[in-house]
Amino acid sequence: MDDNLSMTQEQPSKKGLCSVRHGLAFILQLCNFSISTQQMSLSIAITAMVNNTATSIQPNASVERPSTDYSQDYWNETRKEFKAVAPTYDWSPEIQGIILSSLSYGSLLAPIPTGYVAGVFGAKYVVGAGLLISSVLTLFLPLGADAGVAPFIVLRVIQGIAQVMVSTGQYSIWVKWAPPTERSQLTTIAGSGSMLGIFIVLIAGGLLCQAIGWPYVFYIFGGIGCACCLLWFSLVYNEPKNHPFISFSEKSYILSSLAQQDSFPDWSLPIKAMVKSLPLWAVIVSYFCQYWQFSTMMAYTPTYFSTVLEANVRDSGILSALPFITGCVCLILGGLLADFLSSRKILRLITVRKLFTAIGVLLSAVVLLILPWVKSSFSTTVALLVLSSSFSSLCDSGALINFLDIAPRIQSGVGEMSS
């Protein structure tokens, strides 16, 4: 990574959140919001979809609870209400684990072709198509569950591939739209939609299950995704020069900022150089660590509250939402802080990336390692999950954006593939 990426000439531009590039960030925030609600819907709904999700708790284990609402009687009554409004299935804990993880089955290799296709045809169409496919499949998940475990898993696998099209393809947008000194704030504003979506679905999911039945969790959030597609295809353009509403000053500012970077307009991919690149491998390892933790928390936090802490579905959803709304706020603040430190030359850009990555990975991991030892304390468990999410969100201003610093040197290939 070159430190001169943090240096841009002063240009007259449209500043503030009313700029077109910030508007694009907020549209992507809404798209990420929709995708994350679809990813998380099953995690909260599955506790209402099955006949028995709770694992056996040791008789002598004591759990601190804030109120009597977490009693077993209340939990049993809640599950009776679920059974009255929607069908339930006899899925074992093993089957539940397979179903929850099936979203990731097809997404292991999908980012590579997705990034390349986004570079060829434009991120607008790749991201829009992924969002539309995922949203439509979300609407059909209740039918898939009725059809059986195998069809349900197949729908989830295809949905996971479509969601990768959104999460990966969107970074091709920022190669063309984000000035180097604003990358952290723009990408974190867009990425915060994921945390916000998880917060909303955890808050509302349990209430929806209890009030009108778990199928409506999928119907509502799938419908929101379809509506987001209309907004995306209407207002988003692949490059500033093609946008009909952008001001001349803002367009000039973006283009001149990006023109200062070293780039090679070549469609050939330096595969051999990429394999030997230690910075690229560092980004890949950091991605793996971050998303392993994030995916685990996203999928299993509600189940952890409902089984280990014996919270009912509604309350487990509300409590599970706290770490993610805190992470959403810290994600945006972290992006603003990272750009401030680099643009004011308080720290070198490479130092900012390494510092935020180290804090995000190491401190969040340490906090989670403590979690099994304090499961008898309800309040301590919630506090540790909040801290872990807060620390982890700083990675988005570290290694998770670092590829935008190094990849644009070959605009058409490496940038998309490493995203």
DRENGU-351740 format. One record per residue (C-alpha): residue number from 1; z, y, x. Coordinates in Angstrom, 2 decimals. Last residue first. Layout:
<atoms>
+-----+---------+---------+---------+
| num |       w |       v |       u |
+-----+---------+---------+---------+
| NUM |       Z |       Y |       X |
...
+-----+---------+---------+---------+
</atoms>
This chain:
<atoms>
+-----+---------+---------+---------+
| num |       w |       v |       u |
+-----+---------+---------+---------+
| 419 |   -3.12 |   -7.65 |  -13.16 |
| 418 |   -4.21 |   -9.17 |   -9.90 |
| 417 |   -7.59 |  -10.08 |  -11.31 |
| 416 |   -8.29 |   -6.69 |  -12.83 |
| 415 |   -7.52 |   -4.64 |   -9.77 |
| 414 |   -9.11 |   -7.17 |   -7.45 |
| 413 |  -12.49 |   -7.04 |   -9.11 |
| 412 |  -14.11 |   -3.85 |  -10.31 |
| 411 |  -12.16 |   -1.16 |   -8.53 |
| 410 |  -11.93 |   -2.64 |   -5.07 |
| 409 |   -9.47 |   -0.17 |   -3.54 |
| 408 |   -8.02 |   -0.05 |   -7.07 |
| 407 |   -5.81 |   -3.07 |   -6.26 |
| 406 |   -3.15 |   -1.64 |   -3.93 |
| 405 |   -1.23 |    0.90 |   -6.00 |
| 404 |   -2.12 |   -0.68 |   -9.35 |
| 403 |   -0.79 |   -3.97 |   -7.94 |
| 402 |    2.57 |   -2.28 |   -7.38 |
| 401 |    3.19 |   -1.83 |  -11.11 |
| 400 |    5.17 |   -5.02 |  -11.65 |
| 399 |    6.55 |   -4.82 |   -8.11 |
| 398 |    8.61 |   -1.71 |   -8.76 |
| 397 |    8.55 |    0.57 |  -11.79 |
| 396 |    8.43 |   -2.40 |  -14.15 |
| 395 |   11.09 |   -4.05 |  -12.01 |
| 394 |   13.55 |   -1.41 |  -13.24 |
| 393 |   13.71 |   -3.21 |  -16.60 |
| 392 |   15.67 |   -6.04 |  -14.98 |
| 391 |   18.67 |   -3.83 |  -14.32 |
| 390 |   18.99 |   -2.79 |  -17.95 |
| 389 |   18.31 |   -6.31 |  -19.28 |
| 388 |   21.00 |   -7.79 |  -17.04 |
| 387 |   23.50 |   -5.11 |  -17.99 |
| 386 |   22.96 |   -5.71 |  -21.72 |
| 385 |   23.29 |   -9.48 |  -21.27 |
| 384 |   26.51 |   -8.96 |  -19.33 |
| 383 |   27.99 |   -6.73 |  -22.05 |
| 382 |   27.10 |   -9.22 |  -24.82 |
| 381 |   28.79 |  -12.06 |  -22.94 |
| 380 |   31.84 |   -9.92 |  -22.19 |
| 379 |   32.25 |   -9.09 |  -25.88 |
| 378 |   32.12 |  -12.74 |  -26.99 |
| 377 |   34.51 |  -14.06 |  -24.39 |
| 376 |   34.61 |  -17.87 |  -24.12 |
| 375 |   31.13 |  -17.75 |  -22.62 |
| 374 |   32.56 |  -16.06 |  -19.52 |
| 373 |   31.76 |  -18.61 |  -16.81 |
| 372 |   28.27 |  -19.39 |  -18.11 |
| 371 |   27.29 |  -15.66 |  -17.89 |
| 370 |   28.20 |  -15.00 |  -14.23 |
| 369 |   24.82 |  -16.24 |  -13.02 |
| 368 |   23.18 |  -13.86 |  -15.49 |
| 367 |   24.79 |  -10.84 |  -13.82 |
| 366 |   23.72 |  -11.99 |  -10.37 |
| 365 |   20.14 |  -12.43 |  -11.56 |
| 364 |   20.03 |   -8.92 |  -13.06 |
| 363 |   21.37 |   -7.50 |   -9.80 |
| 362 |   18.82 |   -9.30 |   -7.63 |
| 361 |   15.60 |   -8.82 |   -9.58 |
| 360 |   15.81 |   -5.25 |  -10.86 |
| 359 |   17.69 |   -3.81 |   -7.90 |
| 358 |   15.30 |   -5.37 |   -5.38 |
| 357 |   12.22 |   -4.37 |   -7.38 |
| 356 |   13.39 |   -0.77 |   -7.79 |
| 355 |   14.07 |   -0.44 |   -4.08 |
| 354 |   10.81 |   -2.09 |   -2.99 |
| 353 |    8.64 |    0.09 |   -5.22 |
| 352 |   10.47 |    3.30 |   -4.29 |
| 351 |   10.30 |    2.49 |   -0.58 |
| 350 |    6.53 |    1.89 |   -0.80 |
| 349 |    6.11 |    5.27 |   -2.50 |
| 348 |    8.05 |    7.03 |    0.24 |
| 347 |   11.28 |    8.58 |   -0.94 |
| 346 |   12.20 |   12.18 |   -1.70 |
| 345 |    8.48 |   12.97 |   -1.53 |
| 344 |    8.68 |   15.01 |   -4.74 |
| 343 |    5.93 |   12.82 |   -6.24 |
| 342 |    7.63 |    9.61 |   -5.06 |
| 341 |   11.18 |   10.26 |   -6.28 |
| 340 |   10.01 |   11.86 |   -9.54 |
| 339 |    7.52 |    9.07 |  -10.26 |
| 338 |   10.25 |    6.45 |   -9.81 |
| 337 |   12.73 |    8.42 |  -11.92 |
| 336 |   10.29 |    8.80 |  -14.82 |
| 335 |    9.47 |    5.09 |  -14.71 |
| 334 |   13.14 |    4.13 |  -14.57 |
| 333 |   13.92 |    6.37 |  -17.55 |
| 332 |   11.20 |    4.64 |  -19.57 |
| 331 |   12.42 |    1.14 |  -18.70 |
| 330 |   16.08 |    2.12 |  -19.04 |
| 329 |   15.51 |    3.10 |  -22.69 |
| 328 |   13.65 |   -0.13 |  -23.52 |
| 327 |   16.19 |   -2.22 |  -21.61 |
| 326 |   19.00 |   -0.81 |  -23.74 |
| 325 |   16.98 |   -1.66 |  -26.85 |
| 324 |   16.46 |   -5.15 |  -25.42 |
| 323 |   20.06 |   -5.93 |  -24.49 |
| 322 |   21.30 |   -4.91 |  -27.98 |
| 321 |   18.80 |   -6.99 |  -29.97 |
| 320 |   20.59 |  -10.29 |  -29.39 |
| 319 |   23.62 |   -8.91 |  -31.23 |
| 318 |   21.55 |   -8.05 |  -34.30 |
| 317 |   19.73 |  -11.37 |  -34.28 |
| 316 |   22.93 |  -13.36 |  -33.79 |
| 315 |   24.42 |  -11.45 |  -36.70 |
| 314 |   21.71 |  -12.47 |  -39.15 |
| 313 |   21.47 |  -16.03 |  -37.92 |
| 312 |   25.18 |  -16.76 |  -38.03 |
| 311 |   27.16 |  -16.59 |  -34.80 |
| 310 |   28.51 |  -19.82 |  -33.34 |
| 309 |   29.00 |  -18.40 |  -29.82 |
| 308 |   27.30 |  -21.33 |  -28.07 |
| 307 |   24.96 |  -22.20 |  -30.93 |
| 306 |   24.01 |  -19.03 |  -32.83 |
| 305 |   24.40 |  -16.66 |  -29.88 |
| 304 |   22.47 |  -18.90 |  -27.50 |
| 303 |   19.79 |  -19.51 |  -30.14 |
| 302 |   19.26 |  -15.75 |  -30.49 |
| 301 |   19.04 |  -15.36 |  -26.68 |
| 300 |   16.63 |  -18.30 |  -26.27 |
| 299 |   13.08 |  -17.01 |  -26.49 |
| 298 |   13.38 |  -13.43 |  -25.26 |
| 297 |   15.99 |  -14.25 |  -22.64 |
| 296 |   13.91 |  -17.10 |  -21.24 |
| 295 |   10.72 |  -15.03 |  -21.31 |
| 294 |   12.39 |  -12.15 |  -19.46 |
| 293 |   13.92 |  -14.36 |  -16.79 |
| 292 |   10.75 |  -16.26 |  -16.06 |
| 291 |    8.85 |  -13.01 |  -16.42 |
| 290 |   10.75 |  -11.32 |  -13.62 |
| 289 |   10.77 |  -14.23 |  -11.20 |
| 288 |    7.08 |  -15.00 |  -11.64 |
| 287 |    6.06 |  -11.36 |  -11.41 |
| 286 |    8.06 |  -10.94 |   -8.19 |
| 285 |    6.38 |  -14.02 |   -6.73 |
| 284 |    2.94 |  -12.68 |   -7.66 |
| 283 |    3.66 |   -9.20 |   -6.27 |
| 282 |    4.88 |  -10.66 |   -2.97 |
| 281 |    1.80 |  -12.89 |   -2.87 |
| 280 |   -0.41 |   -9.80 |   -3.18 |
| 279 |    1.51 |   -8.00 |   -0.43 |
| 278 |    1.14 |  -11.09 |    1.83 |
| 277 |   -2.66 |  -11.13 |    1.51 |
| 276 |   -4.12 |  -14.38 |    2.82 |
| 275 |   -5.25 |  -15.61 |   -0.59 |
| 274 |   -6.60 |  -12.16 |   -1.41 |
| 273 |   -8.60 |  -12.00 |    1.82 |
| 272 |  -10.23 |  -15.34 |    1.04 |
| 271 |  -11.03 |  -14.31 |   -2.52 |
| 270 |  -12.60 |  -10.99 |   -1.56 |
| 269 |  -14.20 |  -10.56 |   -5.00 |
| 268 |  -17.75 |   -9.24 |   -5.16 |
| 267 |  -18.31 |   -6.51 |   -7.75 |
| 266 |  -18.47 |   -3.76 |   -5.16 |
| 265 |  -17.71 |   -0.10 |   -5.65 |
| 264 |  -15.32 |    0.13 |   -2.70 |
| 263 |  -12.34 |    2.38 |   -3.17 |
| 262 |  -10.01 |    4.47 |   -1.07 |
| 261 |   -8.08 |    6.77 |   -3.34 |
| 260 |   -8.72 |   10.50 |   -3.52 |
| 259 |  -11.21 |   10.02 |   -6.36 |
| 258 |   -8.40 |    8.88 |   -8.66 |
| 257 |   -6.76 |   12.30 |   -8.62 |
| 256 |  -10.13 |   14.08 |   -9.00 |
| 255 |  -11.00 |   11.95 |  -12.02 |
| 254 |   -7.65 |   12.47 |  -13.74 |
| 253 |   -7.52 |   16.23 |  -13.13 |
| 252 |  -11.14 |   16.76 |  -14.12 |
| 251 |  -10.62 |   14.91 |  -17.41 |
| 250 |   -7.47 |   16.91 |  -18.09 |
| 249 |   -9.23 |   20.21 |  -17.42 |
| 248 |  -12.29 |   19.27 |  -19.50 |
| 247 |  -10.16 |   18.42 |  -22.50 |
| 246 |  -10.20 |   14.92 |  -23.97 |
| 245 |  -11.47 |   14.54 |  -27.53 |
| 244 |  -14.75 |   12.63 |  -27.12 |
| 243 |  -13.47 |   10.10 |  -24.56 |
| 242 |  -16.31 |    8.72 |  -22.43 |
| 241 |  -15.42 |   10.55 |  -19.19 |
| 240 |  -11.79 |    9.48 |  -19.58 |
| 239 |  -12.72 |    5.78 |  -19.30 |
| 238 |  -12.30 |    2.66 |  -21.44 |
| 237 |  -11.89 |    4.48 |  -24.74 |
| 236 |   -9.14 |    4.07 |  -27.33 |
| 235 |   -8.97 |    5.89 |  -30.69 |
| 234 |  -10.79 |    3.83 |  -33.33 |
| 233 |  -10.61 |    0.33 |  -31.80 |
| 232 |   -6.87 |    0.67 |  -31.16 |
| 231 |   -5.91 |    2.22 |  -34.50 |
| 230 |   -7.74 |   -0.48 |  -36.44 |
| 229 |   -6.17 |   -3.16 |  -34.27 |
| 228 |   -2.70 |   -1.73 |  -34.94 |
| 227 |   -3.17 |   -2.51 |  -38.65 |
| 226 |   -3.83 |   -6.16 |  -37.81 |
| 225 |   -0.67 |   -6.23 |  -35.71 |
| 224 |    1.39 |   -4.81 |  -38.56 |
| 223 |    0.08 |   -7.59 |  -40.79 |
| 222 |    1.17 |  -10.24 |  -38.30 |
| 221 |    4.60 |   -8.62 |  -38.17 |
| 220 |    4.99 |   -8.76 |  -41.94 |
| 219 |    3.48 |  -12.19 |  -42.57 |
| 218 |    5.32 |  -13.85 |  -39.67 |
| 217 |    8.76 |  -12.63 |  -40.73 |
| 216 |    7.69 |  -13.30 |  -44.29 |
| 215 |    7.62 |  -17.03 |  -43.63 |
| 214 |   11.41 |  -16.92 |  -42.85 |
| 213 |   12.53 |  -16.29 |  -46.42 |
| 212 |   13.02 |  -13.27 |  -48.69 |
| 211 |   16.58 |  -12.03 |  -48.07 |
| 210 |   18.04 |  -14.32 |  -45.43 |
| 209 |   14.90 |  -14.64 |  -43.35 |
| 208 |   14.21 |  -10.92 |  -43.66 |
| 207 |   17.76 |  -10.06 |  -42.57 |
| 206 |   17.51 |  -12.40 |  -39.60 |
| 205 |   14.22 |  -10.89 |  -38.53 |
| 204 |   15.18 |   -7.23 |  -39.01 |
| 203 |   17.44 |   -6.62 |  -36.02 |
| 202 |   15.87 |   -9.26 |  -33.79 |
| 201 |   12.38 |   -8.20 |  -34.79 |
| 200 |   13.17 |   -4.54 |  -34.12 |
| 199 |   14.77 |   -5.08 |  -30.71 |
| 198 |   11.97 |   -7.39 |  -29.58 |
| 197 |    9.42 |   -4.78 |  -30.58 |
| 196 |   11.28 |   -2.04 |  -28.72 |
| 195 |   11.38 |   -4.12 |  -25.55 |
| 194 |    7.64 |   -4.78 |  -25.74 |
| 193 |    6.89 |   -1.17 |  -26.65 |
| 192 |    8.59 |   -0.13 |  -23.42 |
| 191 |    5.50 |   -1.37 |  -21.61 |
| 190 |    3.36 |    1.57 |  -22.72 |
| 189 |    5.97 |    4.14 |  -21.73 |
| 188 |    6.55 |    2.13 |  -18.55 |
| 187 |    2.84 |    2.17 |  -17.68 |
| 186 |    2.53 |    5.92 |  -18.17 |
| 185 |    5.78 |    6.79 |  -16.38 |
| 184 |    5.12 |    4.63 |  -13.34 |
| 183 |    1.48 |    5.56 |  -12.98 |
| 182 |    2.01 |    9.31 |  -13.08 |
| 181 |    1.73 |   10.19 |   -9.38 |
| 180 |   -1.30 |    7.92 |   -8.91 |
| 179 |   -3.22 |    9.47 |  -11.83 |
| 178 |   -3.52 |    6.91 |  -14.65 |
| 177 |   -6.73 |    6.63 |  -16.70 |
| 176 |   -9.31 |    4.50 |  -14.87 |
| 175 |   -7.08 |    1.89 |  -13.21 |
| 174 |   -4.75 |    2.42 |  -16.16 |
| 173 |   -7.19 |    0.82 |  -18.61 |
| 172 |   -7.55 |   -2.28 |  -16.45 |
| 171 |   -3.81 |   -2.71 |  -16.91 |
| 170 |   -4.37 |   -3.34 |  -20.62 |
| 169 |   -6.23 |   -6.58 |  -19.96 |
| 168 |   -3.18 |   -8.49 |  -18.80 |
| 167 |   -0.71 |   -8.01 |  -21.67 |
| 166 |   -3.41 |   -7.94 |  -24.32 |
| 165 |   -5.52 |  -10.89 |  -23.18 |
| 164 |   -2.26 |  -12.72 |  -22.46 |
| 163 |   -1.48 |  -12.38 |  -26.16 |
| 162 |   -4.70 |  -14.18 |  -27.04 |
| 161 |   -3.81 |  -17.07 |  -24.72 |
| 160 |   -0.38 |  -17.34 |  -26.32 |
| 159 |   -1.91 |  -17.38 |  -29.80 |
| 158 |   -4.12 |  -20.29 |  -28.82 |
| 157 |   -1.04 |  -22.21 |  -27.63 |
| 156 |    0.97 |  -21.26 |  -30.72 |
| 155 |   -1.77 |  -22.43 |  -33.09 |
| 154 |   -1.94 |  -25.76 |  -31.23 |
| 153 |    1.86 |  -26.10 |  -31.42 |
| 152 |    1.82 |  -25.68 |  -35.20 |
| 151 |   -1.03 |  -28.15 |  -35.56 |
| 150 |    1.03 |  -30.74 |  -33.59 |
| 149 |    4.35 |  -30.13 |  -35.35 |
| 148 |    3.04 |  -30.59 |  -38.87 |
| 147 |    0.88 |  -29.03 |  -41.58 |
| 146 |    3.82 |  -27.13 |  -43.07 |
| 145 |    4.44 |  -25.43 |  -39.72 |
| 144 |    0.77 |  -24.51 |  -39.46 |
| 143 |    0.84 |  -22.93 |  -42.91 |
| 142 |    3.80 |  -20.80 |  -41.82 |
| 141 |    1.90 |  -19.91 |  -38.60 |
| 140 |   -1.21 |  -18.61 |  -40.41 |
| 139 |   -0.25 |  -14.91 |  -40.46 |
| 138 |    0.65 |  -15.12 |  -36.77 |
| 137 |   -2.83 |  -16.50 |  -36.11 |
| 136 |   -4.34 |  -13.31 |  -37.54 |
| 135 |   -2.15 |  -11.12 |  -35.36 |
| 134 |   -2.85 |  -13.08 |  -32.16 |
| 133 |   -6.60 |  -12.98 |  -32.76 |
| 132 |   -6.59 |   -9.23 |  -33.51 |
| 131 |   -4.42 |   -8.34 |  -30.51 |
| 130 |   -6.56 |  -10.41 |  -28.16 |
| 129 |   -9.78 |   -8.89 |  -29.51 |
| 128 |   -8.43 |   -5.36 |  -29.09 |
| 127 |   -7.22 |   -6.03 |  -25.55 |
| 126 |  -10.56 |   -7.52 |  -24.48 |
| 125 |  -12.63 |   -4.92 |  -26.33 |
| 124 |  -10.86 |   -1.85 |  -24.99 |
| 123 |  -10.36 |   -3.37 |  -21.54 |
| 122 |  -14.04 |   -3.06 |  -20.74 |
| 121 |  -16.84 |   -5.60 |  -20.57 |
| 120 |  -16.87 |   -6.37 |  -16.85 |
| 119 |  -13.37 |   -5.34 |  -15.72 |
| 118 |  -11.81 |   -6.78 |  -18.86 |
| 117 |  -13.67 |  -10.04 |  -18.17 |
| 116 |  -12.11 |  -10.15 |  -14.70 |
| 115 |   -8.62 |   -9.51 |  -15.99 |
| 114 |   -8.97 |  -12.14 |  -18.69 |
| 113 |  -10.43 |  -14.69 |  -16.28 |
| 112 |   -7.33 |  -14.40 |  -14.04 |
| 111 |   -4.70 |  -13.84 |  -16.75 |
| 110 |   -5.58 |  -17.11 |  -18.60 |
| 109 |   -4.43 |  -19.51 |  -15.86 |
| 108 |   -0.83 |  -20.00 |  -17.00 |
| 107 |   -1.33 |  -18.58 |  -20.51 |
| 106 |   -2.31 |  -21.77 |  -22.28 |
| 105 |    1.12 |  -23.38 |  -22.22 |
| 104 |    3.10 |  -20.15 |  -22.55 |
| 103 |    3.29 |  -20.00 |  -26.35 |
| 102 |    4.17 |  -23.69 |  -26.30 |
| 101 |    7.64 |  -22.82 |  -24.94 |
| 100 |    9.23 |  -22.30 |  -28.34 |
|  99 |    7.54 |  -25.36 |  -29.81 |
|  98 |    8.53 |  -27.60 |  -26.90 |
|  97 |   12.13 |  -26.39 |  -27.06 |
|  96 |   12.27 |  -26.94 |  -30.81 |
|  95 |   10.95 |  -30.47 |  -30.34 |
|  94 |   13.74 |  -31.19 |  -27.86 |
|  93 |   16.38 |  -29.67 |  -30.15 |
|  92 |   15.17 |  -32.03 |  -32.90 |
|  91 |   12.96 |  -30.71 |  -35.68 |
|  90 |   13.76 |  -31.86 |  -39.21 |
|  89 |   12.06 |  -29.00 |  -41.02 |
|  88 |   13.14 |  -26.35 |  -43.51 |
|  87 |   11.31 |  -24.88 |  -46.47 |
|  86 |   12.01 |  -21.30 |  -47.62 |
|  85 |   14.17 |  -19.40 |  -50.16 |
|  84 |   16.87 |  -21.93 |  -51.03 |
|  83 |   17.13 |  -23.41 |  -47.54 |
|  82 |   17.82 |  -19.99 |  -46.08 |
|  81 |   20.67 |  -19.42 |  -48.53 |
|  80 |   22.18 |  -22.77 |  -47.62 |
|  79 |   21.99 |  -21.76 |  -43.97 |
|  78 |   24.04 |  -18.66 |  -44.69 |
|  77 |   26.70 |  -20.70 |  -46.47 |
|  76 |   27.03 |  -23.01 |  -43.50 |
|  75 |   27.41 |  -20.06 |  -41.14 |
|  74 |   30.01 |  -18.43 |  -43.38 |
|  73 |   32.03 |  -21.64 |  -43.44 |
|  72 |   31.70 |  -22.01 |  -39.66 |
|  71 |   33.33 |  -18.66 |  -39.11 |
|  70 |   31.39 |  -15.91 |  -37.45 |
|  69 |   32.05 |  -13.41 |  -40.21 |
|  68 |   35.74 |  -13.65 |  -39.31 |
|  67 |   35.34 |  -10.76 |  -36.91 |
|  66 |   34.91 |   -9.88 |  -33.24 |
|  65 |   34.84 |  -13.44 |  -32.03 |
|  64 |   36.43 |  -14.88 |  -28.89 |
|  63 |   35.33 |  -18.44 |  -28.38 |
|  62 |   37.66 |  -21.35 |  -27.69 |
|  61 |   36.48 |  -24.71 |  -26.50 |
|  60 |   38.90 |  -27.54 |  -27.31 |
|  59 |   36.63 |  -29.24 |  -29.83 |
|  58 |   33.58 |  -29.06 |  -27.54 |
|  57 |   30.65 |  -27.60 |  -29.38 |
|  56 |   27.84 |  -29.79 |  -30.75 |
|  55 |   24.48 |  -28.17 |  -30.78 |
|  54 |   23.44 |  -25.93 |  -33.62 |
|  53 |   19.86 |  -26.01 |  -34.79 |
|  52 |   20.19 |  -28.36 |  -37.75 |
|  51 |   17.90 |  -28.27 |  -40.75 |
|  50 |   15.22 |  -26.24 |  -39.04 |
|  49 |   13.31 |  -23.14 |  -40.17 |
|  48 |   16.26 |  -20.74 |  -40.33 |
|  47 |   17.16 |  -20.90 |  -36.62 |
|  46 |   13.43 |  -21.06 |  -35.98 |
|  45 |   12.97 |  -17.59 |  -37.46 |
|  44 |   14.66 |  -15.69 |  -34.62 |
|  43 |   12.73 |  -17.31 |  -31.76 |
|  42 |    9.65 |  -17.67 |  -33.97 |
|  41 |    9.30 |  -13.92 |  -34.44 |
|  40 |    9.69 |  -13.11 |  -30.75 |
|  39 |    6.10 |  -13.44 |  -29.61 |
|  38 |    4.79 |  -11.75 |  -32.76 |
|  37 |    7.28 |   -8.91 |  -32.39 |
|  36 |    6.26 |   -8.65 |  -28.72 |
|  35 |    2.57 |   -8.35 |  -29.60 |
|  34 |    3.19 |   -5.60 |  -32.16 |
|  33 |    5.34 |   -3.53 |  -29.83 |
|  32 |    2.82 |   -4.01 |  -27.04 |
|  31 |    0.17 |   -2.57 |  -29.34 |
|  30 |    2.45 |    0.33 |  -30.32 |
|  29 |    3.22 |    1.08 |  -26.67 |
|  28 |   -0.51 |    0.87 |  -25.96 |
|  27 |   -1.02 |    3.62 |  -28.51 |
|  26 |    1.83 |    5.58 |  -26.87 |
|  25 |    0.26 |    5.25 |  -23.42 |
|  24 |   -3.11 |    6.35 |  -24.80 |
|  23 |   -1.45 |    9.45 |  -26.19 |
|  22 |    0.00 |   10.03 |  -22.74 |
|  21 |   -3.53 |    9.92 |  -21.31 |
|  20 |   -4.76 |   12.23 |  -24.08 |
|  19 |   -2.17 |   14.86 |  -23.27 |
|  18 |    0.41 |   15.77 |  -25.90 |
|  17 |    3.25 |   14.13 |  -23.93 |
|  16 |    3.15 |   16.85 |  -21.33 |
|  15 |    0.50 |   18.53 |  -19.28 |
|  14 |   -3.14 |   19.28 |  -19.98 |
|  13 |   -4.57 |   19.72 |  -16.56 |
|  12 |   -5.29 |   22.35 |  -13.95 |
|  11 |   -5.32 |   20.47 |  -10.68 |
|  10 |   -2.82 |   20.33 |   -7.84 |
|   9 |   -4.10 |   17.89 |   -5.29 |
|   8 |   -2.72 |   14.40 |   -5.25 |
|   7 |   -0.40 |   12.65 |   -2.82 |
|   6 |    1.48 |    9.48 |   -3.83 |
|   5 |   -1.50 |    7.29 |   -3.00 |
|   4 |   -1.27 |    8.71 |    0.51 |
|   3 |    1.56 |    6.27 |    1.09 |
|   2 |   -0.88 |    3.42 |    1.39 |
|   1 |    0.00 |    0.00 |    0.00 |
+-----+---------+---------+---------+
</atoms>
